[in-house]
Amino acid sequence: MTQLFFEQLLNGLQLGMFLFLVSAGLTLVFGFMNIINLAHGSLFMIGAYAVAVLTNLTGSFFVGLILSFPVVAAFALVIELLIIRPLYHRDHLDQVLATFGLILFFNEGVSIVFGRTPLFLNVPEALSGAIQITETFSYPLYRITIIAVGLMVAAILWFIIVKTRTGMRIRAGTTNPEMIRALGVNIQALNTTIFVVGALFAGLAGGLSGPLTSVEVGMGENLLILSFVCIVIGGIGSIRGALLGALTVGLVDTLGRAFLPDLLGQFLDPATANGIGAALSSMSVYLLMIIVLIFKPTGLFPVARAA
């Protein structure tokens, strides 16, 4: 039982890091640009397909992952220029409708090019082993690598946001965009940069997910919903909040699915316990969000924003 708990704990951390990579870009775009981008999950899917195709062409997962960055950046740049930029001064309903249309467009486009049959990637040979954590418990090296990548991205983002001039402009633009525009900062270029960087995080998460799940149409949509939950819990615009929210959601979701049916089985018959446990575990992250919003309506780490 102890070994199973630690295994699921690490699985929750790994899911949390996936969610952080997606929600970090999402919270930057929403917090700074005030744009609701439902197509962020499509960028996750584009990253996964780009890595799958480039890995097959080059024979190396790592080369495919690196080469996928300019592909995702190019898609993000076109989306920002043609779709997002005209929506800056429109209300959120217009943004939701436009970016939801992008989801349909990309899903159909991927279906036309690659078909509905999922693509599969093998775990790269260099990361295919396991790390012996205790004498009786080992954990896959690839999953630990994902956790490490997420922590590294969090540290880099913290440094950029807190310690650099660009980060200062991002923070200032979130609270008072008119003032930094008056000071000569090119808000439009900064918006484009933030959108592309956020897309790269989603693409990185998609590429890393390929060896763990199938690469298929619409694969980023469920993750997008959980990512919105993460940024609402953590506070819109807060990288620290996105990290804490993602880790919390990942752990609650994973541990709930693993242990809640068995816990209810102590009081109910197995069939009822499995049914109620599965339902409650699916609802757990949303119940968590409701509880957080009751006591902290702006999230755990709210960021001051322009009115």
Stockholm file with secondary structure:
# STOCKHOLM 1.0

chainA/1-307         MTQLFFEQLLNGLQLGMFLFLVSAGLTLVFGFMNIINLAHGSLFMIGAYAVAVLTNLTGSFFVGLILSFPVVAAFALVIELLIIRPLYHRDHLDQVLATFGLILFFNEGVSIVFGRTPLFLNVPEALSGAIQITETFSYPLYRITIIAVGLMVAAILWFIIVKTRTGMRIRAGTTNPEMIRALGVNIQALNTTIFVVGALFAGLAGGLSGPLTSVEVGMGENLLILSFVCIVIGGIGSIRGALLGALTVGLVDTLGRAFLPDLLGQFLDPATANGIGAALSSMSVYLLMIIVLIFKPTGLFPVARAA
#=GR chainA/1-307 SS CHHHHHHHHHHHHHHHHHHHHHHHHHHHHHHHHCCCCTTHHHHHHHHHHHHHHHHHHHSCHHHHHHHHHHHHHHHHHHHIIIIIGGGTTSCHHHHHHHHHHHHHHHHHHHHHHHCSSCBCCCCCGGGCSEEECSSSCEEEHHHHHHHHHHHHHHHHHHHHHHHSHHHHHHHHHHHCHHHHHHTTCCHHHHHHHHHHHHHHHHHHHHHHHTTTSCBCTTTTHHHHHHHHHHHHHHCTTCHHHHHHHHHHHHHHHHHHHHHHHHHHTTTSCHHHHHHHHHHHHHHHHHHHHHHHHHHCTTCSSCCCCCC
#=GC SS_cons         CHHHHHHHHHHHHHHHHHHHHHHHHHHHHHHHHCCCCTTHHHHHHHHHHHHHHHHHHHSCHHHHHHHHHHHHHHHHHHHIIIIIGGGTTSCHHHHHHHHHHHHHHHHHHHHHHHCSSCBCCCCCGGGCSEEECSSSCEEEHHHHHHHHHHHHHHHHHHHHHHHSHHHHHHHHHHHCHHHHHHTTCCHHHHHHHHHHHHHHHHHHHHHHHTTTSCBCTTTTHHHHHHHHHHHHHHCTTCHHHHHHHHHHHHHHHHHHHHHHHHHHTTTSCHHHHHHHHHHHHHHHHHHHHHHHHHHCTTCSSCCCCCC
//
